[in-house]
Amino acid sequence: MANPVVQTSLCTCTFGVAPCPLTVSSQQTVNTCNMLQATIMDNMPSTFGMCSSLANPTVASATAAAQGVLTPMPCTPVIPAPWAPGAPTVLVENKPLLNNTSKLMCSYGGVIQITMTPAMTVTTP
């Protein structure tokens, strides 16, 4: 059973070094457990600290300058699409609800996922 994702839920990236709290910006009226409910459109994480993906041009450049030694660089996620799959049967202001089984892809190859949500399990019909 999936848990709803709310403001301050923590996300991690496979190429990042630190978790990042989720900011809900897609809607400002619906709450779950007294926190803003996230939708699949809340796909703008701020940073995961340092990035170690060689698909990231700054990491590739720094690694080349270090003669092939992987050199992580500051993370600036590039997110081209919303979270998937979401909960298509539960809409929040006409957008699918975000749950903790959804994934988000970074253009640099990272897979972003929810690792902690303070919201309780909600059963939907």
C-alpha positions as CSV (number, residue, x, y, z in Angstrom):
1,M,0.0,0.0,0.0
2,A,1.4,3.4,-1.0
3,N,1.7,6.4,1.3
4,P,0.8,9.9,0.2
5,V,3.7,12.3,-0.2
6,V,3.5,15.7,1.5
7,Q,5.6,18.8,1.9
8,T,8.9,18.0,3.7
9,S,9.0,14.3,2.6
10,L,12.6,13.3,1.9
11,C,13.9,12.4,-1.6
12,T,17.1,10.8,-2.6
13,C,18.9,10.4,-6.0
14,T,21.0,7.5,-7.0
15,F,23.8,9.9,-7.9
16,G,23.4,12.4,-5.1
17,V,25.0,12.3,-1.7
18,A,22.4,13.9,0.5
19,P,18.6,13.7,0.9
20,C,16.5,16.6,-0.2
21,P,13.1,17.8,1.2
22,L,10.3,18.0,-1.3
23,T,8.7,21.3,-1.8
24,V,5.0,21.4,-2.8
25,S,4.4,24.1,-5.4
26,S,1.7,22.6,-7.6
27,Q,-1.1,23.4,-5.2
28,Q,-1.6,25.3,-2.0
29,T,-5.0,24.3,-0.7
30,V,-5.2,20.5,-0.1
31,N,-3.6,19.1,3.1
32,T,-2.9,15.6,4.3
33,C,-1.9,15.2,8.0
34,N,-1.8,19.1,8.2
35,M,0.8,19.3,5.4
36,L,0.5,20.3,1.8
37,Q,-0.3,17.2,-0.4
38,A,2.1,16.7,-3.2
39,T,1.1,15.9,-6.8
40,I,3.1,14.4,-9.7
41,M,3.8,18.0,-10.8
42,D,6.0,18.7,-7.7
43,N,9.1,17.7,-9.7
44,M,11.6,20.4,-8.8
45,P,13.9,19.1,-6.1
46,S,16.5,21.7,-5.0
47,T,19.7,19.7,-4.7
48,F,21.1,16.4,-3.5
49,G,24.4,17.9,-2.4
50,M,27.1,16.6,-4.8
51,C,26.4,14.7,-8.1
52,S,28.6,11.7,-9.2
53,S,26.9,11.0,-12.6
54,L,29.3,11.2,-15.6
55,A,26.3,12.2,-17.7
56,N,26.4,15.5,-15.8
57,P,28.7,17.8,-17.9
58,T,30.3,19.4,-14.8
59,V,31.1,16.0,-13.3
60,A,32.5,14.8,-16.7
61,S,34.6,17.9,-17.1
62,A,36.0,17.8,-13.5
63,T,36.7,14.0,-13.9
64,A,38.5,14.6,-17.1
65,A,40.6,17.4,-15.5
66,A,41.4,15.0,-12.7
67,Q,42.8,12.4,-15.2
68,G,39.8,10.1,-14.9
69,V,39.4,10.1,-11.2
70,L,35.7,10.5,-10.5
71,T,35.2,14.1,-9.2
72,P,31.7,14.8,-7.9
73,M,30.3,18.3,-8.5
74,P,27.4,20.3,-7.0
75,C,24.0,18.8,-7.9
76,T,21.6,20.7,-10.1
77,P,18.9,18.3,-11.1
78,V,17.5,18.6,-14.6
79,I,14.0,17.1,-14.5
80,P,12.2,17.0,-17.9
81,A,9.0,15.2,-16.8
82,P,6.6,14.7,-13.8
83,W,6.8,11.9,-11.3
84,A,5.6,8.5,-12.5
85,P,3.3,6.7,-12.1
86,G,1.4,8.7,-9.4
87,A,-2.1,7.7,-8.3
88,P,-4.3,8.4,-11.3
89,T,-7.5,7.7,-9.5
90,V,-6.8,10.3,-6.8
91,L,-6.7,13.8,-8.0
92,V,-5.5,16.9,-6.1
93,E,-6.7,20.0,-8.0
94,N,-7.0,18.0,-11.2
95,K,-3.4,16.6,-10.8
96,P,-2.6,13.0,-9.8
97,L,-1.6,12.5,-6.2
98,L,2.0,11.7,-5.6
99,N,2.7,8.6,-3.6
100,N,5.9,7.1,-2.2
101,T,6.2,4.4,-4.9
102,S,6.6,7.0,-7.7
103,K,9.9,7.7,-9.3
104,L,11.4,10.8,-11.0
105,M,14.1,10.7,-13.6
106,C,16.9,13.2,-13.9
107,S,18.3,13.9,-17.3
108,Y,21.8,12.9,-16.0
109,G,20.6,9.4,-15.3
110,G,19.7,9.6,-11.6
111,V,16.6,8.0,-10.3
112,I,14.9,10.1,-7.6
113,Q,12.6,8.4,-5.1
114,I,10.8,9.2,-1.9
115,T,12.6,7.7,1.1
116,M,10.5,9.2,3.9
117,T,7.1,10.7,4.1
118,P,5.5,11.9,7.4
119,A,2.0,11.2,6.0
120,M,0.0,8.1,7.1
121,T,-1.2,5.3,4.8
122,V,-4.5,6.3,3.1
123,T,-6.7,3.6,1.6
124,T,-8.6,4.7,-1.5
125,P,-11.5,2.8,-3.0
